Amino acid sequence: MAAGSEPGHRTASGAARRNRLLALFLSLATAACSEDPRLDPQHKGPRAQHATRAHNHSVDGLTVGHRLMDAGEHELALNAYLRAGAEQGLNADVLSALGSANLQLGRLGQAERLLRRAVETDETYAAAWNNLGVVLMEQQQVGEAARVFRIAFALDRGQSSEIRNNLTNALARMKNPAGTTENKTRYELVRDGSGTYRLRGAP
């Protein structure tokens, strides 16, 4: 009986070995495909690339914060910017956004500190310089604000109408403080390459 069962045993062992080899082959093939950069979604054509960018954009804390600022939800925007800081680190973009949100919430001292850190981190960041100027105007530091708006205007090369108007209004305020106070001039916050933040109480 033992001798008669030996061929069947060898057959079963051979089948098991083939199965193991097949499983190993499939595993290696799958790994190779997953590491092939040509099979990454960004290489599957414009539509796939757009979908990948849109997904990354939708979960970005800065993007969410900007949308909340536009909607007037400044406290929620601040939380989103804090999340962006945890994700990206406190770079100039995040510091500027945090400062702008704090300004909208009336926390002028905190806003000034954050925006000063933003321009120290990136001295070429025109939007951060502009928003620092707005904070200084809110604190009636007109001369310093005008100096800061000049820096923002030079860095922006006059392309932003908001920065240009802020500088013009600050200079007018220096020349005629009483007249510009009566007109209750509004100073505009901006964000780099993405439009403007709506100011507190602005229509």
Buried (B, 14 or more C-beta within 10 A) or exposed (E): EEEEEEEEEEEEEEEEEEEEEEEEEEEEEEEEEEEEEEEEEEEEEEEEBEEBEEEEEEEBBBBBBBEBBBEEBBEBBBBBBBBBBEEEEBBBBBBBBBBBBBBBBEBBEBBBBBBBBBBEBBEEBBBBBBBBBBBBBBBEBBEBBBBBBBBBBEBBEEEBEBBBBBBBBBBBBEEEEEEBEEEEBBBBBBBBEEEBBBBBEEE
